[in-house]
Amino acid sequence: MSTFFKRLRFFGIGVALGLVMVYFIFGKRDIRCSYFPNSRVLNDLRQKELVFSPTALCQKDCLALDSLDIKQLFAAGSIQFDESEPRKEPCGEYELITRLPDMREIHYRVQNCDSTVTMIYLKHEETSCACD
């Protein structure tokens, strides 16, 4: 019986060392399984700093969107690839639609640059905003 516990101890030491090595090698990575184009683009947009254009800032206030609504836009958005221009220079643009929990459907366009995402405009079919 003592050989069993000796083997178990060596096995436990090996597993512990392996876990420590894996943690230091891979660290705290944000690992997501985003294989489809829609989820890959949304994941990329979520990783970057969000900046609002003056028009989008006015429309955000007009539509009474708070920070949770803005997070929801990038969490559950649906990219309209036929209306988007991902290869536009210098930054690609994407047209998105998101249905918020309060059942409002928000259409918006973002410009995806290297380190920032710029919200170009936001609109809702039933709400008219006097923003230029």
N, C-alpha and C positions, 0 to 999 in steps of 0.2 A: 504494500500500500504506500510505502514511502516513496517509491519510484514514481508512482502516479502523481503525487503532490509535487515532487521535484519537477516533473515534466510540465505540470500545470503552472507552476511558478515561472518557469522559463517561457512558456507560451504567453502568460500574462505580461511579463516584462517586454517581450517582443511586440505584442499588440500595443502596449502603452508607448513604446518608442516609435512605432509606426505611426500612431495617431499624432504624436508630437511633431514628427517630421512632415506629415501631410499638412498639418495646420501651418507650419512655418513656410512650407513651399508654396501652398496655394493661398494662404491668408484668408481674409474676409472678402471674397469675391461675390459680386452680384450675379448669381447664376440663374438664368431664366431659360425656359424652353420656348423660345420664340422662333419657330421655323417658318411660319407663313408671313408673307410680305406685310400684311396689315399690322401684325403684332411686332414685327421687327422694326418698322418705322415708328410705331407708338413707343416702343421701348427706347429707341434712340432719342425721340423727342422728350421723353420724361427725364433722361439723363442730363439734359442741358439746361442752362439758365434761361428762364422765360422773360422776355422783354415785350412790352406792349407799345404799339405805335400810338400816336395821339388819337387817331380815329378809333382804334380798338379800345383804348382806355375810356373814351367817352361812351362807346357802345356798351362796355362792361358795366359802367355806372348806370346807364339807361336801362339795361336789362336786369339790373339788381343782382349781378353775379358776385358771389363771394369767393374766397380762396378754395373752399371745398368744392364749389361748382367748377372752378378752373381745373382742379385736380381731376375731377370726374371727366372733364372733357378729354384729357389725355389717357385716362384709364379705360374708358369704354367707347372711344371714338371709332368711327368707321371711315376709312380713307376712300375718297372718290378718285381712284387712279385715272379715270378717263378725263377728269377735269383738272388734274394735278400736273405740275411741270417739275418732276424730280431732277432733271438734268439742266435746269435753267442756271445760267451763270450770273453772278458768282455764287448764289445760294438757291437751292431747289425750293419749290413751293408746293404745298399740299393743301388740298381742299378736303375738309372733314365735316362729318355730321355726327352729333351726339344727342341721344335722348336722355335728358336729365331725370332724376327720380321724380320730380314734380311734373313729368310728362311733357315738358317743353323740349322741342327739337331745335337745337342750336346748330347753325351752319357757320363755319369759320375757316379762315385761311391762315396758314402759318408759313413763315420763311425759315427754312432749316439751314443754318450756317454751321461752321466748324464747332464753335463753342456756345452759340446762343440760338434760341428759337424766338423769332419775332412774330407776335400775333398781329396780323395785318388788319383783319376785320372780324367782327362777330355780328350775326344777324339772326333774328327770329321772325318767322313768317307773319305772326300776328301783332308784332310790336314795331312801331315806327319810331326811329330815333333821329333827332335832328343833328346828326354828327356829319362833318365833312369828310 
